[in-house]
Amino acid sequence: MLFLPALFLLAQAATLDLTNAVIVTRSGDVPPAETTAALVLTEELQKRSGARLPLSTEWPANRPVIAIATASSPPGWPARMPSPPDAAEGFRLLLDQTAAQPVIWIVGRDARGALYGVGHLLRQIDWGRGKLALKAPLDVATAPQSPIRGHQLGYRATANSYDAWTVAQYEQYIRELALFGTNSIENIPSQDERQDPLMKVPRGEMNRAISEICRRYGLDYWLWTPAAFDLDDLPQRAAMLKELDAMFRDLPELTGIFVPGGDPGHNPPELVLPFLEDIAKRLTPVHPKAKVWLSLQGFSAERAEFVYLWLDRAKPDWFGGIVAGPSSPPIPATRRRLRADVKLRLYPDITHNKISQYEVPEFDQALALTLGREAINPRPVEYAAIHNRFAPMSDGFISYSDGAHDDVNKTIFDALGWDRSRLPRDIVIEYARLHFASALAEEIADAIFALERNWRGSLVANGTVEGTLRLWRDLDRRAPELAGNWRWQMCLLRAEYDAYVRRRLIQDRQLEAEANAILVQAGTLGSSQAIDQAMRILNRAVTSPAGADLRARIEDLCKRLFESIGLQTSVEKYGASRPERGAVLDFVDLPLNNRWWLEDEFAKVRQLPGEQERAARLVELGNWENPGPGGFYDDVGHIARSPRVVQDERDEPLFWWWDQGKSRARHSWQVTMWPARVVYEGLDPKGEYVVRTTGYGKPLLLMDGERIEPAVDGREMHEFKEFPVPAHLIFDGSLVLTWDRAGDERHLNWRQRSRLAEVWLIKRGTRE
């Protein structure tokens, strides 16, 4: 029995109770970020536990201590301070229980390092009301791998949430990003001058406020300042320089100016580079350490080479480096072409789901139509892979973000920017522990990964969507205290929304199949009766919609998110700047079949002169996707309806945005793609076949590598092309279709370039 007290003491030592701890800081003149680190720790622990740990510059007796310092100036405390890594922003986090008085050391190599040490500690603590506990052992010595780790939090009307924030909300969000390693915040100080009734603070005042927040937290403050006008316009050029000059003098902290070469802007480098130098002449006297950076977005190969050659011969002190963002030249090629001493900063789009730099792979069209371009989008696995693919080629990143909806993605980038070897699940567990509930952290993390999986592949075939909903509802029942947490509300909204869209999609697909079965009987029923019956079937989606209970929950969560974080899920209700800017509530009831297109076609059919003609057209509409006996149909951009389409990693569907997202066009025309190939097996070697396609422009078809000219050559999206299949190509019962682009279309706007929507292989007969 003598060993029991020793075991008891060991168990006690394994978990340290911090509710009675004192936070000790250095006295005297300490950097603002070090002072802020102690304040952050005190406030964040109080929010989670209700216990406010005292701050002191005196070492207490007989109480646990959390000591915060930097290695640059030892404080002379009674306990021996451990050494942090000898690298910028590094820290040592050590739980020392060797003496009677336990000490948690947070020692930064610099003031930023102390702040990041606080963040790491907060991510390890088990907390609850009246509870703060830390498991032993704990000894972490670490420094970041990427020197630039940041996010664009632009205060402008275009954003789907930032524009509704107060200064206090900005500070809290910047603080929470810093807890995972953010060291840079990029604002958009003047672009997009629309009047925004959601803004609670004038833009100039918020620009200064964010700069001051960054100063107090020791973070870098950047500005994104496009030249969206012709730089040959000298009065406008002079006006922008004057505006920037005044802004520079107004900001307490400024680290970098990022001028995109395009998106927006269409100026050649011959005009852009002198403009950057003129910016630097106004920047350097006020902020001597600040640099000017340039992206090559939208630059042709010739324009990019002009910049590379300029950098080869020029080494201006004011130039910070090159930024690689959406529509920039490929990152590996850019890094190879740049001199080794020229910095390369990434500008990754972590905020958009489609028509974007990193589109959701295997995205079902029903989700693309309803959730759109800028929905709540936790994609931890995918963005971890994207970060680690390009990080070794760069000096870090400042992400492109237009709202809080991509919060998980920001955390993934921050954590991997610090340490690329970390596993996404471990990062998300820490995210859940910090922001939600330490006791449920692992379950919540897995539920976040389930949201990412909701978006992969055919939505109808993805039965896990319903499981994800049940998982989140169960967590919500078990954690009622999180009802007002905006991050929690976002996850719940996605779980409800995904399930609602899936239920509606299943219903809408079934209703369209039933309507088509009526239309093919138009010759017997008569055109008028066939249309009426088909419309009654299709309209059951309106009169008896699937998932009505989910619909009410979605409305409620959208309202709560607007109140808690200013998330604008509707243009009319919540002031979203445009429908594609996260206005998911405006698309929640969009038809997920071709009901609108059929309504319009029925109106045209009623105007046809003869009954036989009307009936024939209705039969054609009902059989649209039916290739007939021995035939095949593929909606090439639809992951669930293109079984013969083979893709490689470069083949991404393009989900078109027509009529502000509410196009009445056939759904198969609203998503296009250039597949690697379309493969047919089991064909009749004696069959007579025709390939039919819809699309736009002049896609050039090859069958088994042989170029085939069309017998019918429609050029508009609603028109057919038809290509006879030469008999010698199917002697083995197989056929492979590929496409060449129609020459050089680079001079055309991307919306006018050739594209492919649907492919049929139709058997017309059998040769003797």
C-alpha positions in Angstrom: 0.0 0.0 0.0 3.0 2.3 0.4 3.1 2.9 -3.4 -0.4 4.5 -3.6 0.6 8.0 -2.5 3.4 8.0 -5.1 0.9 7.0 -7.8 -1.5 9.6 -6.7 1.1 12.3 -6.8 2.1 11.1 -10.3 -1.5 11.3 -11.5 -1.8 14.8 -10.0 1.4 15.9 -11.8 0.1 14.6 -15.1 -2.6 17.3 -15.2 -1.9 20.8 -13.9 -4.9 22.9 -12.6 -4.4 26.4 -13.9 -7.5 28.1 -12.3 -5.3 29.5 -9.5 -2.3 30.4 -11.8 -0.8 33.9 -12.1 0.4 35.3 -15.4 3.8 37.0 -14.9 5.2 39.4 -17.4 8.3 41.6 -17.5 8.2 45.1 -16.1 9.5 48.2 -17.8 9.6 49.0 -21.5 8.5 45.9 -23.3 7.4 45.6 -26.9 3.6 46.1 -27.5 3.2 42.6 -28.9 4.6 41.1 -25.7 2.2 43.1 -23.6 -0.6 42.1 -26.0 0.3 38.4 -25.7 -0.3 38.5 -21.9 -3.6 40.4 -22.3 -4.7 37.9 -25.0 -4.0 34.9 -22.7 -5.9 36.5 -19.8 -8.9 37.4 -21.9 -9.2 34.2 -23.9 -8.9 32.0 -20.8 -11.6 34.0 -19.1 -13.9 33.6 -22.1 -13.6 29.9 -21.9 -13.6 29.2 -18.2 -15.0 32.3 -16.5 -11.8 32.5 -14.4 -9.7 35.7 -14.9 -6.1 34.9 -14.1 -4.3 37.9 -12.5 -1.5 39.7 -14.4 1.6 40.6 -12.5 5.2 41.7 -12.9 6.0 40.1 -9.5 6.7 36.4 -9.1 4.0 35.0 -6.7 4.6 32.4 -4.0 2.8 29.0 -3.8 0.8 29.4 -7.0 1.3 28.1 -10.5 3.0 30.6 -12.8 2.6 31.3 -16.5 5.7 33.3 -17.4 5.8 35.3 -20.6 9.0 36.8 -21.8 11.4 37.2 -24.8 14.9 36.0 -24.9 16.3 39.4 -25.9 16.1 40.7 -22.3 16.2 38.2 -19.4 13.9 39.4 -16.6 15.9 38.1 -13.6 13.1 36.0 -12.2 13.8 33.4 -9.4 13.3 30.5 -11.8 15.6 29.7 -14.6 14.2 30.8 -18.0 14.6 28.2 -20.9 16.0 29.3 -24.2 13.8 29.5 -27.3 15.0 28.5 -30.8 17.4 30.9 -32.4 15.0 31.9 -35.2 12.7 34.8 -35.8 9.2 34.3 -34.4 10.2 31.1 -32.6 9.2 30.2 -29.1 9.8 27.7 -26.3 6.7 26.5 -24.4 7.7 24.4 -21.4 5.8 23.1 -18.4 8.4 22.8 -15.6 7.3 20.8 -12.6 10.7 20.0 -11.2 10.3 22.4 -8.3 7.4 22.8 -5.8 6.0 25.7 -7.8 5.0 24.6 -11.4 5.9 27.1 -14.1 4.7 27.3 -17.7 7.3 29.1 -19.7 6.3 31.0 -22.8 9.6 32.4 -24.1 9.7 34.1 -27.5 12.8 34.7 -29.6 11.0 38.1 -30.2 7.7 39.7 -29.2 5.9 37.9 -31.9 7.3 34.6 -30.7 5.7 35.2 -27.3 2.3 35.8 -28.9 2.6 32.6 -30.9 3.6 30.7 -27.8 0.4 32.0 -26.1 -1.6 30.7 -29.1 0.0 27.3 -28.9 -0.7 27.1 -25.1 -4.4 28.1 -25.7 -4.7 25.3 -28.2 -3.5 22.7 -25.7 -5.6 23.6 -22.6 -8.6 21.6 -21.6 -11.2 24.2 -20.6 -14.8 24.5 -19.4 -16.7 26.6 -16.9 -14.5 26.8 -13.9 -11.9 24.5 -15.5 -8.5 25.2 -16.9 -6.2 22.1 -17.1 -3.0 21.3 -18.9 -1.7 17.8 -19.5 2.0 17.1 -18.8 4.5 16.7 -20.2 4.7 19.8 -22.5 8.0 21.0 -24.1 7.7 22.6 -27.5 10.6 24.5 -29.2 9.5 25.7 -32.7 9.9 28.4 -35.3 7.9 28.9 -38.5 9.0 27.5 -41.9 7.4 30.3 -44.0 8.3 33.9 -43.2 5.0 35.3 -44.6 1.8 33.9 -43.3 -1.3 36.0 -43.7 -4.8 36.7 -45.1 -6.6 39.5 -46.9 -9.3 40.9 -44.8 -10.5 43.7 -47.1 -12.9 46.2 -45.6 -15.0 46.8 -48.7 -18.5 46.3 -50.0 -17.6 43.3 -52.0 -16.8 41.2 -48.9 -19.6 38.9 -47.7 -19.0 39.7 -44.0 -16.0 41.9 -43.3 -17.9 45.1 -44.3 -20.4 44.6 -41.5 -17.8 44.4 -38.8 -16.9 46.7 -36.0 -13.3 47.5 -35.0 -13.7 45.2 -32.1 -14.8 42.3 -34.4 -11.8 42.9 -36.6 -9.4 42.9 -33.6 -10.9 39.6 -32.3 -10.7 37.9 -35.7 -7.1 39.1 -36.2 -6.2 37.9 -32.7 -7.7 34.4 -33.4 -5.8 34.1 -36.6 -2.6 35.1 -34.8 -3.2 32.3 -32.3 -2.5 29.8 -35.2 0.5 31.7 -36.6 -0.8 34.6 -38.8 1.8 37.3 -39.0 0.4 39.4 -41.9 -3.0 41.1 -42.5 -3.8 42.7 -45.9 -6.5 45.3 -46.2 -8.2 46.8 -49.3 -8.2 50.4 -48.5 -9.9 52.1 -51.4 -11.0 49.8 -54.2 -14.8 49.4 -54.7 -16.2 52.8 -53.6 -19.8 51.7 -53.6 -21.9 53.1 -50.7 -22.3 50.2 -48.2 -25.1 50.7 -45.6 -23.7 47.7 -43.6 -20.4 49.6 -42.8 -20.4 50.7 -39.2 -17.1 52.7 -39.6 -15.9 54.9 -42.5 -13.3 53.1 -44.6 -10.5 55.6 -43.7 -11.1 55.1 -40.0 -11.2 51.3 -40.3 -7.9 51.4 -42.4 -6.2 53.2 -39.5 -7.8 50.9 -36.9 -6.6 47.7 -38.6 -3.1 49.2 -38.9 -3.1 50.1 -35.2 -4.3 46.6 -34.3 -1.4 45.1 -36.3 1.0 47.4 -34.5 -0.2 46.3 -31.1 0.0 42.7 -32.0 3.3 43.0 -33.8 1.9 41.9 -37.1 2.7 43.1 -40.6 0.1 45.3 -42.3 -0.3 45.2 -46.1 -2.4 47.0 -48.6 -3.8 45.6 -51.8 -4.0 48.6 -54.2 -4.8 47.8 -57.9 -4.5 50.2 -60.7 -7.7 49.4 -62.5 -7.4 52.3 -65.0 -5.2 53.1 -67.9 -1.8 54.3 -66.5 -1.4 56.5 -69.6 -4.2 58.6 -68.0 -1.8 61.0 -66.3 -4.4 62.9 -64.2 -5.9 59.7 -62.9 -2.4 58.3 -62.2 -1.5 61.4 -60.3 -4.7 61.3 -58.3 -4.1 57.7 -57.2 -0.5 58.6 -56.1 -1.8 61.6 -54.2 -4.4 59.4 -52.4 -1.7 56.8 -51.6 0.6 59.4 -50.2 -2.1 60.7 -47.8 -2.9 57.1 -46.8 0.7 56.2 -46.1 1.0 59.2 -43.7 -2.2 58.3 -42.0 -1.3 54.7 -41.1 0.7 53.9 -37.9 1.9 50.5 -39.4 2.6 49.5 -42.9 4.8 46.6 -44.2 3.9 46.0 -47.9 2.0 47.3 -50.9 0.7 44.7 -53.3 -0.2 46.0 -56.7 -1.8 43.3 -58.9 -0.7 43.3 -62.5 -4.2 42.3 -63.5 -7.6 41.2 -61.9 -8.3 44.1 -62.0 -6.1 46.1 -64.4 -4.8 45.6 -67.9 -1.7 47.7 -68.0 1.6 46.5 -69.6 4.7 46.2 -67.4 6.2 49.2 -69.3 3.7 51.3 -67.5 3.3 49.3 -64.3 7.0 49.2 -63.2 7.5 53.0 -63.3 4.2 53.4 -61.4 5.5 51.1 -58.7 8.6 53.2 -58.4 6.5 56.3 -57.9 4.6 54.5 -55.2 7.8 53.6 -53.5 9.0 57.2 -53.6 6.0 58.2 -51.5 6.1 55.1 -49.3 9.7 54.8 -48.2 10.1 58.2 -46.4 7.1 57.4 -44.2 7.5 53.6 -43.7 11.2 52.9 -44.4 11.0 49.1 -44.1 7.9 48.8 -46.3 8.2 47.3 -49.8 6.2 47.3 -53.0 5.2 43.9 -54.5 3.8 43.0 -58.0 1.8 40.1 -59.2 1.8 38.9 -62.8 -1.9 38.2 -62.9 -3.3 38.3 -66.4 0.2 38.8 -67.9 1.0 37.0 -71.2 4.3 35.1 -71.4 5.8 38.1 -73.1 4.7 40.5 -70.4 5.9 38.2 -67.7 9.3 37.9 -69.4 9.6 41.7 -69.5 9.3 41.8 -65.7 11.8 38.9 -65.3 14.3 40.7 -67.5 13.8 43.9 -65.6 14.5 42.0 -62.3 17.6 40.4 -63.8 19.2 43.7 -64.3 17.6 45.9 -61.6 17.8 45.4 -57.9 15.8 48.3 -56.5 15.7 48.5 -52.7 12.0 49.3 -52.7 10.9 46.2 -54.5 9.7 43.4 -52.2 9.1 40.6 -54.7 6.6 38.8 -57.0 3.2 37.7 -56.0 1.7 34.5 -57.6 -2.1 34.5 -57.6 -5.1 33.4 -59.7 -4.4 33.8 -63.4 -0.7 34.2 -62.7 1.9 32.2 -64.6 2.5 28.7 -63.0 4.2 28.9 -59.6 7.0 26.4 -60.4 7.9 28.1 -63.6 7.9 31.5 -61.9 10.2 30.3 -59.2 12.6 28.8 -61.7 12.7 32.0 -63.8 13.2 34.4 -60.9 16.6 35.1 -59.5 17.2 33.2 -56.2 17.3 36.5 -54.2 13.9 37.7 -55.5 11.1 36.8 -53.1 7.9 35.0 -54.2 4.8 35.4 -52.2 1.7 33.3 -52.9 -1.8 34.8 -53.1 -3.9 31.6 -53.0 -7.6 31.7 -53.5 -8.9 29.8 -50.5 -12.3 31.6 -50.5 -14.1 30.4 -53.7 -15.5 27.0 -54.8 -16.0 27.5 -58.5 -14.8 29.9 -61.3 -11.7 30.1 -59.1 -8.1 29.1 -58.8 -8.7 25.9 -56.8 -12.2 24.6 -57.7 -13.8 21.9 -55.7 -13.0 18.6 -57.4 -15.9 16.4 -58.4 -18.4 19.1 -57.4 -22.0 18.1 -58.1 -23.8 20.7 -60.2 -26.7 20.9 -57.7 -24.3 22.2 -55.1 -22.6 24.5 -57.6 -26.0 26.0 -58.6 -27.2 26.6 -55.1 -24.1 27.1 -52.9 -22.4 29.0 -55.7 -19.0 30.5 -55.7 -18.6 31.8 -52.1 -20.3 29.5 -49.7 -19.1 28.3 -46.3 -16.4 26.0 -47.5 -14.2 24.1 -45.0 -11.8 22.1 -47.2 -9.0 21.0 -44.8 -7.7 18.0 -46.7 -7.7 19.7 -50.1 -6.1 23.0 -48.9 -3.5 21.2 -46.9 -2.4 19.4 -50.1 -2.4 22.7 -52.0 -0.4 24.5 -49.4 2.2 21.8 -49.2 2.5 21.5 -52.9 3.6 25.1 -53.5 5.0 26.2 -50.1 8.6 25.0 -50.8 8.8 27.2 -53.8 7.7 30.4 -52.0 8.5 32.7 -49.1 4.9 32.3 -47.8 1.4 33.5 -48.5 -1.2 36.1 -47.9 -4.4 34.4 -49.0 -7.3 35.8 -51.0 -10.3 35.9 -48.8 -13.6 37.7 -49.1 -15.2 36.7 -45.8 -15.2 34.6 -42.7 -16.8 31.6 -44.5 -13.3 30.2 -45.3 -12.2 30.3 -41.7 -11.1 26.7 -41.5 -9.0 27.1 -44.7 -7.2 30.1 -43.2 -6.3 28.0 -40.1 -5.0 25.1 -42.3 -2.7 27.5 -44.2 -1.5 29.2 -41.0 -0.7 26.0 -39.2 1.1 24.5 -42.2 2.9 27.8 -42.9 4.4 27.2 -39.5 5.1 23.5 -39.9 4.3 21.6 -43.2 4.7 18.2 -41.5 1.5 18.7 -39.4 -1.5 16.5 -40.2 -4.8 18.2 -41.1 -6.8 16.3 -38.5 -4.5 17.4 -35.7 -4.8 21.0 -36.9 -8.6 20.8 -37.0 -8.8 19.2 -33.6 -6.9 22.2 -32.2 -9.2 24.5 -34.1 -12.2 22.7 -32.5 -10.6 22.8 -29.1 -9.9 26.5 -29.2 -13.2 27.7 -30.8 -15.8 25.2 -29.7 -15.3 22.7 -26.8 -12.2 20.9 -25.7 -14.2 17.9 -24.5 -15.7 17.4 -28.0 -12.8 18.5 -30.1 -12.1 15.2 -31.9 -15.7 14.6 -32.7 -16.2 18.1 -34.0 -13.1 17.9 -36.1 -14.3 14.7 -37.7 -17.7 16.4 -38.4 -15.8 19.2 -40.1 -14.1 16.7 -42.3 -17.5 15.2 -43.1 -18.6 18.6 -44.5 -15.7 18.5 -46.9 -16.6 15.0 -48.0 -20.2 16.1 -48.6 -19.0 17.9 -51.7 -17.1 15.1 -53.4 -18.8 13.2 -56.2 -22.4 12.5 -57.0 -24.7 14.2 -54.4 -27.5 11.6 -55.0 -25.1 8.8 -54.4 -23.5 10.4 -51.4 -25.4 8.8 -48.6 -23.0 10.2 -46.0 -24.6 13.7 -46.4 -27.5 12.5 -44.2 -25.1 11.0 -41.8 -23.2 14.3 -41.6 -26.5 16.1 -40.8 -27.3 13.7 -38.0 -23.7 14.1 -36.6 -24.0 17.8 -36.5 -27.5 17.8 -35.0 -26.3 15.4 -32.3 -23.3 17.7 -31.5 -25.6 20.7 -31.4 -27.8 18.9 -28.9 -24.9 18.1 -26.7 -23.3 21.5 -26.9 -26.2 24.0 -26.5 -23.7 26.6 -25.1 -22.4 27.0 -28.7 -25.7 28.3 -30.1 -24.3 31.8 -30.4 -20.9 30.9 -31.8 -20.7 32.0 -35.4 -18.3 29.3 -36.4 -20.7 26.7 -35.0 -23.6 28.3 -36.8 -21.7 28.1 -40.1 -21.0 24.4 -39.8 -24.6 23.7 -38.8 -25.8 25.8 -41.8 -23.7 23.7 -44.2 -24.9 20.4 -42.8 -28.5 21.5 -43.1 -28.1 23.0 -46.6 -26.2 20.1 -48.1 -28.9 17.7 -46.9 -31.7 19.9 -48.1 -30.2 20.2 -51.6 -29.7 16.5 -51.8 -33.3 15.7 -50.8 -34.6 18.3 -53.3 -32.2 16.9 -56.0 -33.5 13.4 -55.6 -37.1 14.6 -55.8 -36.5 16.9 -58.8 -34.7 14.2 -60.8 -37.6 11.8 -60.2 -40.2 14.4 -61.1 -38.3 15.2 -64.4 -38.1 11.5 -65.2 -41.9 11.2 -64.7 -42.6 14.3 -66.8 -40.4 13.0 -69.6 -42.3 9.7 -69.6 -45.5 11.7 -70.2 -43.9 13.9 -73.0 -42.9 10.9 -75.1 -46.6 9.9 -75.2 -47.5 13.3 -76.7 -48.5 11.7 -80.0 -51.2 9.7 -78.1 -52.1 12.1 -75.4 -52.1 15.2 -77.6 -49.6 18.1 -77.0 -51.8 20.2 -74.8 -52.6 17.4 -72.4 -49.0 16.2 -72.3 -47.8 19.6 -71.4 -50.4 20.0 -68.7 -49.7 16.7 -67.2 -46.0 17.2 -67.3 -46.3 20.6 -65.6 -48.4 19.2 -62.8 -45.7 16.6 -62.1 -42.9 19.2 -62.2 -44.7 21.6 -60.0 -44.9 19.1 -57.2 -41.5 20.4 -56.3 -43.2 23.7 -55.4 -46.5 22.4 -53.9 -44.9 19.5 -51.9 -41.2 20.2 -51.7 -38.8 17.7 -50.0 -37.1 18.7 -46.8 -39.4 21.5 -45.6 -38.1 21.1 -42.0 -34.6 21.7 -43.2 -35.7 24.8 -45.1 -36.9 26.5 -42.0 -33.7 25.6 -40.1 -31.7 27.2 -43.0 -33.6 30.4 -42.8 -33.0 30.6 -39.0 -29.3 29.9 -39.2 -28.9 32.5 -42.0 -30.6 35.1 -39.8 -28.4 34.2 -36.8 -25.2 34.4 -38.9 -26.1 37.9 -40.0 -26.7 38.9 -36.4 -23.5 37.3 -35.1 -20.9 37.9 -37.8 -22.6 39.9 -40.5 -22.6 37.0 -43.0 -24.7 38.2 -45.9 -26.5 35.1 -47.3 -29.1 37.1 -49.3 -29.0 40.3 -51.4 -32.5 41.4 -50.4 -32.6 40.3 -46.8 -29.0 40.8 -45.6 -27.4 43.2 -48.1 -25.0 40.9 -50.0 -23.2 43.0 -52.5 -24.1 40.6 -55.4 -25.7 37.2 -55.7 -22.5 35.3 -56.3 -21.0 36.8 -53.1 -22.2 34.1 -50.7 -26.0 34.8 -51.2 -26.8 31.1 -50.7 -30.3 31.8 -49.3 -31.3 33.4 -52.6 -30.6 30.1 -54.4 -31.8 27.5 -51.9 -35.0 26.8 -53.8 -33.5 26.9 -57.3 -34.9 24.1 -59.5 -32.5 21.2 -59.6 -33.9 19.8 -62.8 -34.8 21.4 -66.1 -38.2 22.6 -65.0 -37.6 26.2 -66.0 -36.1 25.2 -69.4 -39.1 22.9 -70.0 -41.6 25.6 -69.1 -40.0 27.9 -71.7 -39.9 25.1 -74.3 -43.5 24.3 -73.7 -44.4 28.0 -74.3 -42.6 27.7 -77.7 -44.3 24.4 -78.5 -47.8 25.9 -78.0 -46.9 28.5 -80.7 -46.1 25.9 -83.3 -48.6 25.8 -86.2 -49.5 22.1 -86.3 -50.4 19.4 -83.8 -48.0 16.9 -85.4 -45.2 19.3 -85.1 -46.0 20.1 -81.5 -46.2 16.5 -80.5 -42.9 15.7 -82.3 -41.1 18.4 -80.4 -42.5 17.2 -77.1 -41.3 13.7 -77.8 -37.8 15.2 -78.7 -37.8 17.0 -75.3 -38.8 13.9 -73.4 -36.1 11.8 -75.1 -33.4 14.5 -74.8 -31.0 12.3 -72.8 -32.2 9.1 -74.2 -29.7 8.0 -77.0 -31.9 5.1 -78.1 -31.1 1.4 -78.2 -27.3 0.7 -78.2 -26.5 4.4 -77.6 -24.9 6.4 -74.8 -25.3 9.8 -73.3 -22.9 11.9 -71.2 -23.4 15.3 -69.6 -19.6 15.8 -69.7 -19.3 18.4 -66.8 -21.6 16.6 -64.4 -19.8 14.2 -62.1 -22.9 12.0 -61.7 -24.0 11.9 -65.3 -20.8 11.3 -67.3 -19.8 7.7 -66.7 -17.8 7.4 -69.9 -15.8 10.7 -69.3 -12.2 10.3 -68.3 -10.6 13.3 -66.5 -7.1 14.1 -65.5 -6.1 16.7 -62.9 -6.2 19.5 -65.5 -9.8 18.8 -66.5 -12.0 20.9 -64.3 -15.7 21.6 -65.1 -16.6 25.2 -65.6 -19.8 26.1 -63.9 -21.2 29.1 -65.8 -22.8 32.1 -64.1 -25.6 33.3 -66.3 -28.5 35.7 -65.5 -27.1 36.4 -62.0 -27.1 32.6 -61.2 -30.7 32.1 -62.1 -30.4 31.0 -65.7 -33.4 29.2 -67.2 -31.1 27.4 -69.7 -30.8 23.6 -69.7 -28.6 22.5 -66.8 -26.3 20.5 -69.0 -25.3 23.7 -70.9 -24.5 25.5 -67.6 -21.5 23.3 -66.9 -18.8 22.6 -69.6 -15.5 20.8 -69.7 -12.7 19.6 -71.9 -12.4 15.9 -70.9 -9.2 14.0 -71.4 -11.3 11.5 -73.4 -14.7 9.8 -73.7 -14.4 6.0 -73.9 -16.9 3.6 -75.3 -16.7 -0.2 -74.9 -18.9 -3.0 -76.1 -20.0 -1.4 -79.4 -21.5 -3.4 -82.2 -18.6 -3.8 -84.7 -21.2 -3.7 -87.6 -23.1 -0.8 -86.1 -23.6 2.6 -87.8 -23.0 5.3 -85.2 -23.1 9.0 -85.0 -21.5 11.2 -82.4 -23.7 14.2 -81.4 -22.6 17.0 -79.2 -23.8 20.3 -77.8 -21.5 23.1 -76.8 -20.3 26.4 -78.2 -17.9 27.5 -81.0 -15.7 25.1 -82.9 -14.4 22.2 -80.8 -12.4 19.8 -83.1 -13.3 16.1 -82.6 -10.9 13.2 -83.0 -12.0 9.6 -83.0 -9.2 7.2 -82.0 -6.9 10.1 -82.9 -8.4 10.7 -86.4 -9.8 14.1 -87.1 -13.5 13.9 -88.1 -15.5 16.7 -89.8 -19.1 17.4 -88.7 -22.0 16.6 -91.0 -24.1 19.0 -88.9 -22.2 22.0 -87.5 -24.2 23.9 -85.0 -22.2 26.7 -83.3 -24.6 27.9 -80.5 -25.1 26.2 -77.2 -28.6 24.9 -78.1 -27.5 23.6 -81.6 -26.3 20.1 -82.4 -23.1 19.0 -84.0 -23.1 15.5 -85.6 -20.1 13.4 -86.7 -20.5 10.1 -88.5 -18.3 7.4 -87.1 -16.2 5.7 -89.8 -16.7 1.9 -89.8 -13.0 1.1 -89.5 -12.8 2.8 -86.1 -15.2 0.4 -84.3 -14.1 -3.0 -85.7 -12.9 -3.9 -82.2 -16.0 -2.7 -80.4 -14.5 0.3 -78.8 -14.1 4.0 -79.6 -12.2 6.9 -77.9 -13.2 10.5 -78.4 -10.8 13.4 -77.8 -10.9 17.1 -78.7 -8.5 19.7 -80.0 -9.1 23.3 -79.2 -10.3 25.4 -82.2 -6.9 27.0 -82.9 -5.6 29.9 -80.9 -8.5 31.5 -79.0 -6.4 33.5 -76.6 -7.6 36.8 -78.2 -11.2 35.9 -77.2 -12.7 36.6 -73.8 -12.9 33.3 -71.9 -16.7 33.5 -72.1 -16.5 33.4 -75.9 -14.1 30.5 -76.3 -15.2 27.1 -77.6 -16.6 24.6 -75.0 -18.2 21.2 -74.8 -21.4 20.4 -72.9 -23.0 17.0 -73.9 -22.0 14.0 -75.9 -24.2 11.3 -77.4 -23.2 8.1 -79.3 -26.3 7.2 -81.3 -26.7 3.9 -83.1 -28.5 4.6 -86.4 -28.5 1.0 -87.7 -26.5 -2.1 -88.6 -24.4 -2.6 -91.7 -24.9 -5.8 -93.7 
